[in-house]
Amino acid sequence: MFSPSVILRPALTLRRGFFYRVAGKRLLDIAACLALAPFVLPIIALAWLAARLQGGPAFFAQERVGQGGATFRCYKLRTMVPDAEARLARLCARDPRLAAEWRTYQKLRDDPRVTPLGRLLRRTSLDELPQLWNVLRGDMSLVGPRPFTIEQESLYRAAGGSHYYSLRPGLTGPWQVSARGKTTFAERVRFDRAYSAALSPRTDLRLLLRTVRVVLRANGH
């Protein structure tokens, strides 16, 4: 597993990185979304059609916490059964091992709620593509701390996660391109805290390039 220091080089001071933090990063997000749109939209359309053929809604929207504590609807291609949240509660109540795994990682490595198509979408990270709409709207950034759910907010506060409120949450970030699904909740918080301190154009470019490598290797989730 990589440590934050491997991915993130020493931080620029907030004063030196002020322009990128308040304006440059947003301009990069908008330009990248517009450039990617002609390539991404056909992929989303095909994934949407495949999901619809399996039955149920193709898109999944969930309230997440963003910059300044504001909430927004985060969009993804649906990868789980429609009643995923209710099933999670039943699974954890029935299986102490799964309950412990959820408490440690805030995810399940072999999640039985994921559909066959969903596994493919997750492995290739295609399920995340609708979040480019969130980036274009200004809810999210291409790179940043991962957006968390309202239910998880108390966990992040207890872990000293104040840095999550200072930036737009990201489509990708440091822990997503390192050990991905193997990182614990505490490790993800440390990765995201290090990213917030090291924010710079060079850091974002490095993480975007690593993200492309992860996607091409179909090494998601």
C-alpha positions as CSV (number, residue, x, y, z in Angstrom):
1,M,0.0,0.0,0.0
2,F,1.2,3.5,-0.8
3,S,1.5,6.1,2.0
4,P,0.2,9.6,1.4
5,S,3.8,10.8,1.2
6,V,4.5,8.6,-1.8
7,I,1.6,10.1,-3.8
8,L,1.6,13.6,-2.4
9,R,4.8,15.7,-2.4
10,P,5.4,18.5,0.1
11,A,2.6,21.1,0.2
12,L,2.6,24.4,-1.4
13,T,1.8,27.1,1.1
14,L,-1.8,28.2,1.0
15,R,-0.7,31.7,0.0
16,R,1.3,30.4,-3.0
17,G,-1.4,28.0,-4.1
18,F,-4.2,30.6,-3.4
19,F,-5.1,31.2,-7.1
20,Y,-5.3,27.5,-8.0
21,R,-7.4,26.7,-4.9
22,V,-10.0,29.4,-5.4
23,A,-10.1,29.7,-9.3
24,G,-7.6,27.7,-11.2
25,K,-8.9,24.3,-10.0
26,R,-12.4,25.2,-11.0
27,L,-11.4,26.4,-14.5
28,L,-9.5,23.1,-15.0
29,D,-12.7,21.1,-14.0
30,I,-14.9,23.0,-16.4
31,A,-12.4,22.7,-19.3
32,A,-11.9,19.0,-18.7
33,C,-15.6,18.2,-18.5
34,L,-16.3,20.0,-21.8
35,A,-13.4,18.2,-23.5
36,L,-14.4,14.8,-22.2
37,A,-18.2,15.1,-22.9
38,P,-18.1,13.8,-26.6
39,F,-16.3,10.7,-25.4
40,V,-18.1,10.1,-22.1
41,L,-21.7,10.6,-23.2
42,P,-21.8,7.6,-25.6
43,I,-20.3,5.4,-22.9
44,I,-22.9,6.5,-20.4
45,A,-25.7,5.9,-22.9
46,L,-24.5,2.3,-23.5
47,A,-24.1,1.6,-19.8
48,W,-27.6,3.1,-19.2
49,L,-29.1,0.9,-21.9
50,A,-27.5,-2.2,-20.4
51,A,-28.7,-1.3,-16.9
52,R,-32.2,-0.7,-18.2
53,L,-32.3,-4.1,-19.9
54,Q,-31.6,-5.7,-16.6
55,G,-34.6,-3.9,-15.0
56,G,-34.8,-1.1,-12.5
57,P,-33.4,2.4,-12.7
58,A,-30.1,2.9,-14.5
59,F,-28.9,5.9,-12.4
60,F,-28.4,6.1,-8.7
61,A,-28.5,9.4,-6.8
62,Q,-27.5,9.9,-3.2
63,E,-27.2,12.9,-0.9
64,R,-23.6,13.6,-0.2
65,V,-21.8,16.3,1.9
66,G,-19.7,18.7,0.0
67,Q,-17.7,21.9,0.4
68,G,-18.7,24.0,3.4
69,G,-21.0,21.2,4.6
70,A,-23.6,21.8,1.8
71,T,-25.4,18.7,0.6
72,F,-25.8,17.7,-3.1
73,R,-27.2,14.8,-5.1
74,C,-24.2,12.7,-6.3
75,Y,-25.0,10.7,-9.4
76,K,-23.7,7.2,-10.4
77,L,-24.7,4.4,-12.7
78,R,-26.6,1.9,-10.5
79,T,-24.4,-1.0,-9.6
80,M,-26.5,-2.5,-6.7
81,V,-29.9,-4.0,-6.3
82,P,-32.6,-1.4,-5.7
83,D,-33.1,-2.1,-2.0
84,A,-29.3,-2.0,-1.2
85,E,-29.5,0.0,2.0
86,A,-32.1,-2.2,3.5
87,R,-30.2,-5.3,2.5
88,L,-27.0,-3.9,4.1
89,A,-28.8,-3.6,7.5
90,R,-30.0,-7.2,7.2
91,L,-26.6,-8.5,6.2
92,C,-24.8,-6.8,9.1
93,A,-27.4,-8.0,11.5
94,R,-27.1,-11.6,10.3
95,D,-23.3,-11.8,9.8
96,P,-20.9,-10.2,12.5
97,R,-18.0,-10.6,10.1
98,L,-19.6,-8.4,7.5
99,A,-20.7,-5.9,10.2
100,A,-17.1,-5.6,11.4
101,E,-15.8,-5.2,7.8
102,W,-18.3,-2.4,7.2
103,R,-17.3,-0.6,10.4
104,T,-13.6,-0.8,9.4
105,Y,-13.8,0.0,5.7
106,Q,-17.3,1.6,5.2
107,K,-17.6,-0.8,2.3
108,L,-17.7,-4.6,1.7
109,R,-15.0,-6.1,-0.5
110,D,-17.3,-8.9,-1.9
111,D,-20.6,-7.0,-1.6
112,P,-23.5,-9.4,-2.4
113,R,-25.7,-6.4,-3.2
114,V,-23.7,-5.7,-6.4
115,T,-25.3,-6.9,-9.6
116,P,-23.2,-8.7,-12.3
117,L,-23.3,-5.7,-14.6
118,G,-22.5,-3.6,-11.5
119,R,-19.3,-5.5,-10.9
120,L,-18.2,-4.8,-14.5
121,L,-19.0,-1.1,-14.1
122,R,-17.2,-0.9,-10.8
123,R,-14.1,-2.7,-12.1
124,T,-13.8,-0.3,-15.0
125,S,-14.9,2.7,-12.9
126,L,-17.5,3.5,-15.5
127,D,-20.1,3.8,-12.8
128,E,-18.5,7.1,-11.7
129,L,-18.8,8.8,-15.1
130,P,-22.2,10.5,-14.3
131,Q,-20.3,12.4,-11.6
132,L,-18.8,14.6,-14.3
133,W,-22.2,16.3,-14.3
134,N,-21.6,17.0,-10.6
135,V,-18.2,18.4,-11.5
136,L,-19.6,20.6,-14.2
137,R,-22.3,21.9,-11.8
138,G,-19.7,22.8,-9.2
139,D,-20.8,20.2,-6.6
140,M,-17.5,18.3,-7.1
141,S,-14.0,18.6,-8.6
142,L,-12.1,16.1,-10.7
143,V,-9.7,15.6,-7.8
144,G,-10.4,16.0,-4.2
145,P,-11.5,14.2,-1.0
146,R,-14.2,11.6,-1.6
147,P,-17.7,12.9,-0.8
148,F,-19.3,11.1,2.1
149,T,-22.9,10.4,2.9
150,I,-24.9,12.3,5.5
151,E,-25.0,9.2,7.7
152,Q,-21.2,9.1,7.6
153,E,-20.7,12.7,8.6
154,S,-20.4,12.0,12.4
155,L,-17.6,9.4,11.6
156,Y,-15.6,12.0,9.6
157,R,-16.1,14.6,12.2
158,A,-14.9,12.2,14.9
159,A,-11.8,11.4,12.8
160,G,-10.8,15.0,12.5
161,G,-12.1,15.4,9.0
162,S,-12.5,19.2,9.0
163,H,-10.5,19.3,5.8
164,Y,-13.4,17.7,3.9
165,Y,-15.3,20.9,4.2
166,S,-12.6,23.2,2.8
167,L,-12.6,21.7,-0.7
168,R,-15.0,20.4,-3.3
169,P,-15.1,16.6,-3.0
170,G,-13.5,14.8,-5.9
171,L,-14.3,12.2,-8.6
172,T,-10.9,10.7,-7.8
173,G,-8.3,11.2,-5.2
174,P,-5.2,9.8,-3.5
175,W,-6.5,6.7,-1.9
176,Q,-8.6,5.8,-4.9
177,V,-5.4,5.4,-7.0
178,S,-3.3,3.6,-4.3
179,A,-4.8,0.7,-2.5
180,R,-8.3,1.5,-3.6
181,G,-10.7,-0.9,-1.9
182,K,-8.0,-2.2,0.6
183,T,-7.8,1.1,2.5
184,T,-9.5,1.3,5.9
185,F,-11.7,4.3,6.8
186,A,-9.0,5.8,9.0
187,E,-6.4,5.4,6.2
188,R,-8.7,7.2,3.7
189,V,-9.1,10.1,6.0
190,R,-5.3,10.4,6.3
191,F,-4.9,10.3,2.5
192,D,-7.5,13.0,2.0
193,R,-6.0,15.2,4.8
194,A,-2.6,14.9,3.1
195,Y,-4.2,15.8,-0.3
196,S,-5.8,19.0,1.2
197,A,-2.4,20.1,2.5
198,A,-0.6,19.3,-0.8
199,L,-3.1,20.8,-3.1
200,S,-1.4,22.1,-6.3
201,P,-1.7,21.8,-10.1
202,R,1.1,19.3,-10.0
203,T,-0.6,17.2,-7.4
204,D,-3.8,17.1,-9.3
205,L,-2.1,16.2,-12.6
206,R,-0.2,13.4,-10.9
207,L,-3.4,12.0,-9.4
208,L,-5.3,12.3,-12.7
209,L,-2.6,10.4,-14.5
210,R,-2.6,7.7,-11.9
211,T,-6.4,7.5,-12.2
212,V,-6.2,6.8,-16.0
213,R,-3.7,4.0,-15.2
214,V,-6.1,2.5,-12.7
215,V,-9.0,2.7,-15.1
216,L,-7.1,1.1,-18.0
217,R,-6.0,-1.7,-15.7
218,A,-9.7,-2.2,-14.7
219,N,-8.5,-2.1,-11.2
220,G,-11.5,-0.2,-9.7
221,H,-13.4,-0.6,-6.4
